[in-house]
Structure formats: structure tokens, C-alpha cells
Amino acid sequence: MPFKTAIQAIRTAIFYVVFIGQTIVLAILAGTVGILAGRTPFGWAIARYWCWSNVRILRFLTGMRTQAEGDENIPPGGCIIASKHQSDWDIFAIFPHTGRPAYIAKKELMRIPFFGWAARSLDCIEIDRQKGAQAIPEMIAQARAAIGRGCRIVIYPEGTRRAPLAEPDYRQGIVRLYSALGVPVVPVALDSGLYWGRNSPIIWPGLAKARFLPAIEPGLAPAVFIERLKAVIEAESDRLALDAVTQGLERPIDARLAERIERLHHRQNH
């Protein structure tokens, strides 16, 4: 292993110790308050601190910096924020810009002691992915109630983290939400997977970017909506990734990423 890579692996390991340790302590604190008092300003203060501190710890320990822009595209009132998902970074980078967010989270996370209790006290919406389409009506009911409380729904339309420039895989949950709630959808493009990838043992230095794009108005036909959502998120995410590659990455570009970059260049040139 090259010396630079070894140093970055050590920096990443230290970050994970701090990140996980802090998350456990704050989850116990917020979860206990959530059980005793439900949704409180104190619980939201803990969540805001968690996001704020993670961004700064990540920069200090690994060199991964954060930039989020375009939040002027978030309309007032209820809406859905539909974000590309490449990294855990996406959660706390988007959070400060969403007002009162209600994240859609998988059932397994909500069952973790203290963490799940804290998540419920912060308006998180549970979805059981093992039920497939049968889980959608319950998710919609929870989302409608959250909109009624003044929340903005945050969903990752592909359902899980995807590698940078990988072929998209958008699910039907976002379409059903859009059709049922009748509110605007704000697409979010990002390139965080270039620095903190799924299952990557190393977090790499660099400037991770998230970009809130112009809202998609309610009332479109489902097929028209999903194609438009996918087109704008993927085009902007690809643009962010290619810009980062052009400017130079500190991480090595493996064969799979190189192939995706070459494939994207080929599509754009033809």
C-alpha cells in the first residue's frame, strides 16, 4: 500500500472512531429524550449539532470538505426533497438546508435501540423494504402527516447508496409520494461517492458537492415526472463528477470508475 494511501486509511479509521462514538452518545441522549418527551426543540438541537460537527470532523480528520448550494430552489411550505445517494455524507450535508426534514429511513435503522427512538422523535418516516410495494401506503400516510406538521420529506429515490456514475435505479416510492402528496419535488445532485464511497475503507480528501436544483411542479403524469426527475439529477450529478475528475482527484481512479468515466465521455461526444 502506498504511503499516502496508508496515511489516509489511518485518518479514516480515526474519523470512524470519533464519528461512531459521537453518534452513539448523541443517539442515547436524543433517544432517551424522545421516549420521555417526544418531539422537542432539544432533540432538534442535538440533530443540528450532529450534522454540523460531522462536517467539521470529517474535514479536520480526512480532508473531505463540504459544499451545498442552490437551497434557494427549495420552495416555502411542504415539498419533497429527492436526493441522489452515494454516501453517508449526503445525510448531514443536506440536513441544514431543509428546515424541518422528515427523512424516509429503512425499518432496520428504526429498530436500533436509542438511534431508532431518536429518529422517530425527529419525524423520520419508516419504510419496510421487505414488503415491497405493500409498504408504500403506510409510507405515504406517514409522509402526509409529516407534511401536516410542517416538515419537508427527504427521500433517496434509488433506495440505497450508488457508486459515482453508476447506472441509475430509481424506485416507484418517489413516484407514489409525488402523486399522493401533490407538492413540489426538489431534485438534489451530488458527487460525494468520489470521496466517501459505499463500503470504501478510505475517505479521500476533496470538495464534495451537493446541488439543489429547480423544483419540479406537482401534477405531472407519473411517467413524465420520473423521467424528468431522473434526467435532471443524473445529468447534474454526472457534471459534478466530471468537473471533479477534470480538476484532479487525490483518490486513485480504479478500473471500474475509469470505465464509467470513459463511457460517460463517449455518450456526451455522440
GIQUI-V533813 format. One record per backbone hydrogen bond with DSSP energy under -1.0 kcal/mol. NH is the residue of the N-H (numbers start at 1). CO is the residue of the C=O. If there is no record, write none. Layout:
nh=(NH,NH)
co=(CO,CO)
//
This chain:
nh=(6,7,8,9,10,11,12,13,14,15,16,17,18,19,20,21,22,23,24,25,26,27,28,29,30,31,32,33,34,35,36,37,38,44,45,46,47,48,49,50,51,52,53,54,55,56,57,58,59,60,61,62,63,64,65,67,69,73,74,80,81,82,83,84,90,91,93,94,95,97,98,102,104,105,107,110,112,115,116,118,119,120,121,122,123,124,125,127,131,132,134,135,136,139,140,141,142,143,144,145,146,147,148,149,150,151,152,153,154,155,159,162,166,171,176,177,178,179,180,181,182,185,186,188,189,191,194,195,196,200,204,206,208,210,211,212,213,216,225,226,227,228,229,230,231,232,233,234,235,236,237,238,239,240,241,242,243,244,245,246,247,248,258,259,260,261,262,263,264,265,266,267,268,269)
co=(2,3,4,5,6,7,8,9,10,11,12,13,14,15,16,17,18,19,20,21,22,23,24,25,26,27,28,29,30,31,32,33,34,40,41,42,43,44,45,46,47,48,49,50,51,52,53,54,55,56,57,58,59,58,206,208,210,70,71,184,153,186,155,188,87,88,89,90,91,94,95,152,154,125,127,106,109,113,112,114,115,116,117,119,120,119,103,105,128,129,131,132,133,135,136,137,138,139,140,141,142,143,144,145,147,146,100,79,102,81,156,85,163,157,172,173,174,175,176,177,178,216,80,82,211,209,191,192,192,197,195,63,65,67,189,69,187,185,221,222,223,224,225,226,227,228,229,230,231,232,233,234,235,236,237,238,239,240,241,242,243,244,254,255,256,257,258,259,260,261,262,263,264,265)
//
